[in-house]
Amino acid sequence: MTCGRCCSIAISGCAYGYAYRTPCKPSQLSHGLRRGSKLWSQAGQEALQELVLPLHTQARRNELLGLYRHLQRKIEVLDRGVAEVAEQRPLSRLLMTHPGVGPITALATEVYVGDARRFPDGKALSSYVGMIPAENSSGEKRRLGALTKQGNALLRYLWCEAAGHAVRQDEELKRFYRRKLAQKGLGKAKVAAGRKLGIRLWIRLRDQVEHHEFCRRRRQCGEAHAERPAN
């Protein structure tokens, strides 16, 4: 099985797990059980199991909880497999030095980006992944629309998800995210942070530098200049 296929299966498993969690929400909300994502912790599942429900609803709940646990076991196996492969690949280990970037994001970035030197700059990378706005210009008027989404959907998803973790650990990325959040709102801020994280990972692949070296270069000449290849 190729690394790209392994990553795709792992993410697909997560998506299926979420799809089977969703039907349980109306039942737990109608009974005052509001725990958000904590509902799927061990304590949350036990509370959901203890709800007194009509027989047909009880059977449906038990079926969905059993299926959720089955999928979780499958996902854990896939996650361990991806982590083992990522640890064996020097470039994936390099990408994991960035705060918030785990094995799946690192391995998918290495596999799908490929030779990082084929992209002249971060804009070309963003265009390849589909994380730039579509443009509909006429004459002197320049109109920007929604994201093109013409690239790899899995990579866009992973970068945006990893950015949610990275902004909690990287102060510069956190400031950037908060600024975009105030200017553009939650959705666009998350995409902007994901695009910025993706460009950072591309720089690491191209120059093969760890996080501390990237930070030193950024402090010395700014992040925009960090996109330029090291001499």
Contacts in CASP RR format, 6 or more apart in sequence:
PFRMAT RR
TARGET T0000
AUTHOR 0000-0000-0000
METHOD contacts of the structure
MODEL  1
MTCGRCCSIAISGCAYGYAYRTPCKPSQLSHGLRRGSKLWSQAGQEALQE
LVLPLHTQARRNELLGLYRHLQRKIEVLDRGVAEVAEQRPLSRLLMTHPG
VGPITALATEVYVGDARRFPDGKALSSYVGMIPAENSSGEKRRLGALTKQ
GNALLRYLWCEAAGHAVRQDEELKRFYRRKLAQKGLGKAKVAAGRKLGIR
LWIRLRDQVEHHEFCRRRRQCGEAHAERPAN
2 111 0 8 1.000
3 85 0 8 1.000
3 89 0 8 1.000
3 107 0 8 1.000
3 110 0 8 1.000
3 111 0 8 1.000
4 107 0 8 1.000
4 108 0 8 1.000
4 111 0 8 1.000
4 112 0 8 1.000
6 78 0 8 1.000
6 81 0 8 1.000
6 82 0 8 1.000
6 85 0 8 1.000
6 107 0 8 1.000
7 82 0 8 1.000
7 104 0 8 1.000
7 107 0 8 1.000
7 108 0 8 1.000
7 111 0 8 1.000
7 154 0 8 1.000
8 154 0 8 1.000
9 78 0 8 1.000
10 75 0 8 1.000
10 78 0 8 1.000
10 79 0 8 1.000
10 82 0 8 1.000
10 104 0 8 1.000
11 104 0 8 1.000
11 154 0 8 1.000
11 157 0 8 1.000
11 158 0 8 1.000
13 71 0 8 1.000
13 74 0 8 1.000
13 75 0 8 1.000
13 78 0 8 1.000
14 75 0 8 1.000
16 71 0 8 1.000
17 68 0 8 1.000
17 71 0 8 1.000
17 72 0 8 1.000
17 75 0 8 1.000
20 64 0 8 1.000
20 67 0 8 1.000
20 68 0 8 1.000
20 71 0 8 1.000
21 40 0 8 1.000
21 64 0 8 1.000
21 68 0 8 1.000
23 60 0 8 1.000
23 64 0 8 1.000
24 39 0 8 1.000
24 48 0 8 1.000
24 61 0 8 1.000
24 64 0 8 1.000
24 65 0 8 1.000
27 51 0 8 1.000
27 53 0 8 1.000
27 57 0 8 1.000
27 61 0 8 1.000
28 34 0 8 1.000
28 35 0 8 1.000
28 39 0 8 1.000
28 48 0 8 1.000
28 51 0 8 1.000
31 51 0 8 1.000
31 53 0 8 1.000
33 39 0 8 1.000
33 47 0 8 1.000
33 48 0 8 1.000
33 51 0 8 1.000
35 41 0 8 1.000
35 44 0 8 1.000
35 47 0 8 1.000
38 44 0 8 1.000
39 45 0 8 1.000
39 47 0 8 1.000
39 48 0 8 1.000
40 68 0 8 1.000
45 65 0 8 1.000
48 61 0 8 1.000
48 65 0 8 1.000
49 61 0 8 1.000
49 62 0 8 1.000
49 65 0 8 1.000
51 61 0 8 1.000
53 61 0 8 1.000
79 103 0 8 1.000
79 104 0 8 1.000
82 103 0 8 1.000
82 104 0 8 1.000
82 107 0 8 1.000
83 103 0 8 1.000
85 92 0 8 1.000
85 103 0 8 1.000
85 107 0 8 1.000
86 92 0 8 1.000
86 93 0 8 1.000
86 96 0 8 1.000
86 102 0 8 1.000
86 103 0 8 1.000
86 104 0 8 1.000
86 106 0 8 1.000
86 107 0 8 1.000
87 93 0 8 1.000
87 103 0 8 1.000
89 107 0 8 1.000
89 110 0 8 1.000
91 110 0 8 1.000
91 205 0 8 1.000
91 208 0 8 1.000
92 103 0 8 1.000
92 106 0 8 1.000
92 107 0 8 1.000
92 110 0 8 1.000
93 106 0 8 1.000
94 204 0 8 1.000
94 205 0 8 1.000
94 208 0 8 1.000
94 209 0 8 1.000
94 210 0 8 1.000
95 101 0 8 1.000
95 105 0 8 1.000
95 106 0 8 1.000
95 109 0 8 1.000
95 110 0 8 1.000
95 201 0 8 1.000
95 204 0 8 1.000
95 205 0 8 1.000
96 102 0 8 1.000
96 103 0 8 1.000
96 106 0 8 1.000
97 204 0 8 1.000
97 210 0 8 1.000
97 211 0 8 1.000
97 212 0 8 1.000
98 166 0 8 1.000
98 170 0 8 1.000
98 197 0 8 1.000
98 200 0 8 1.000
98 201 0 8 1.000
98 204 0 8 1.000
98 211 0 8 1.000
98 214 0 8 1.000
99 165 0 8 1.000
99 166 0 8 1.000
99 169 0 8 1.000
99 170 0 8 1.000
99 211 0 8 1.000
100 162 0 8 1.000
100 164 0 8 1.000
100 165 0 8 1.000
100 166 0 8 1.000
100 168 0 8 1.000
100 169 0 8 1.000
100 170 0 8 1.000
101 162 0 8 1.000
101 165 0 8 1.000
101 166 0 8 1.000
101 197 0 8 1.000
101 201 0 8 1.000
102 162 0 8 1.000
104 158 0 8 1.000
105 158 0 8 1.000
105 159 0 8 1.000
105 161 0 8 1.000
105 162 0 8 1.000
105 201 0 8 1.000
106 201 0 8 1.000
108 154 0 8 1.000
108 155 0 8 1.000
108 158 0 8 1.000
109 155 0 8 1.000
109 158 0 8 1.000
109 159 0 8 1.000
109 198 0 8 1.000
109 201 0 8 1.000
109 202 0 8 1.000
109 205 0 8 1.000
110 205 0 8 1.000
112 152 0 8 1.000
112 154 0 8 1.000
112 155 0 8 1.000
113 119 0 8 1.000
113 125 0 8 1.000
113 155 0 8 1.000
113 201 0 8 1.000
113 202 0 8 1.000
113 205 0 8 1.000
114 205 0 8 1.000
116 202 0 8 1.000
116 205 0 8 1.000
116 206 0 8 1.000
117 206 0 8 1.000
117 229 0 8 1.000
119 125 0 8 1.000
119 128 0 8 1.000
119 202 0 8 1.000
119 206 0 8 1.000
121 227 0 8 1.000
122 199 0 8 1.000
122 202 0 8 1.000
122 227 0 8 1.000
123 132 0 8 1.000
125 198 0 8 1.000
125 199 0 8 1.000
125 202 0 8 1.000
126 132 0 8 1.000
126 195 0 8 1.000
126 199 0 8 1.000
127 148 0 8 1.000
128 151 0 8 1.000
129 151 0 8 1.000
129 152 0 8 1.000
129 155 0 8 1.000
129 156 0 8 1.000
129 159 0 8 1.000
129 198 0 8 1.000
130 147 0 8 1.000
130 148 0 8 1.000
130 149 0 8 1.000
130 150 0 8 1.000
130 151 0 8 1.000
130 152 0 8 1.000
130 156 0 8 1.000
131 147 0 8 1.000
131 156 0 8 1.000
131 159 0 8 1.000
131 191 0 8 1.000
131 194 0 8 1.000
131 195 0 8 1.000
132 147 0 8 1.000
132 148 0 8 1.000
133 144 0 8 1.000
133 145 0 8 1.000
133 146 0 8 1.000
133 147 0 8 1.000
133 148 0 8 1.000
134 144 0 8 1.000
134 145 0 8 1.000
134 146 0 8 1.000
134 147 0 8 1.000
134 148 0 8 1.000
135 142 0 8 1.000
135 143 0 8 1.000
135 144 0 8 1.000
135 145 0 8 1.000
136 143 0 8 1.000
136 144 0 8 1.000
136 145 0 8 1.000
137 143 0 8 1.000
147 191 0 8 1.000
149 156 0 8 1.000
159 194 0 8 1.000
159 195 0 8 1.000
159 197 0 8 1.000
159 198 0 8 1.000
159 201 0 8 1.000
160 190 0 8 1.000
160 191 0 8 1.000
160 193 0 8 1.000
160 194 0 8 1.000
162 194 0 8 1.000
162 197 0 8 1.000
163 173 0 8 1.000
163 177 0 8 1.000
163 190 0 8 1.000
163 193 0 8 1.000
163 194 0 8 1.000
163 196 0 8 1.000
163 197 0 8 1.000
164 177 0 8 1.000
164 190 0 8 1.000
164 193 0 8 1.000
166 173 0 8 1.000
166 193 0 8 1.000
166 197 0 8 1.000
167 173 0 8 1.000
167 174 0 8 1.000
167 177 0 8 1.000
167 193 0 8 1.000
168 174 0 8 1.000
172 218 0 8 1.000
172 223 0 8 1.000
173 193 0 8 1.000
173 196 0 8 1.000
173 197 0 8 1.000
176 192 0 8 1.000
176 193 0 8 1.000
176 196 0 8 1.000
177 189 0 8 1.000
177 190 0 8 1.000
177 192 0 8 1.000
177 193 0 8 1.000
180 188 0 8 1.000
180 189 0 8 1.000
180 192 0 8 1.000
180 193 0 8 1.000
181 189 0 8 1.000
183 189 0 8 1.000
184 192 0 8 1.000
199 227 0 8 1.000
200 214 0 8 1.000
203 209 0 8 1.000
203 214 0 8 1.000
203 226 0 8 1.000
203 227 0 8 1.000
204 210 0 8 1.000
204 211 0 8 1.000
204 214 0 8 1.000
206 229 0 8 1.000
207 229 0 8 1.000
207 230 0 8 1.000
209 217 0 8 1.000
209 230 0 8 1.000
214 226 0 8 1.000
217 225 0 8 1.000
217 226 0 8 1.000
217 230 0 8 1.000
218 226 0 8 1.000
END
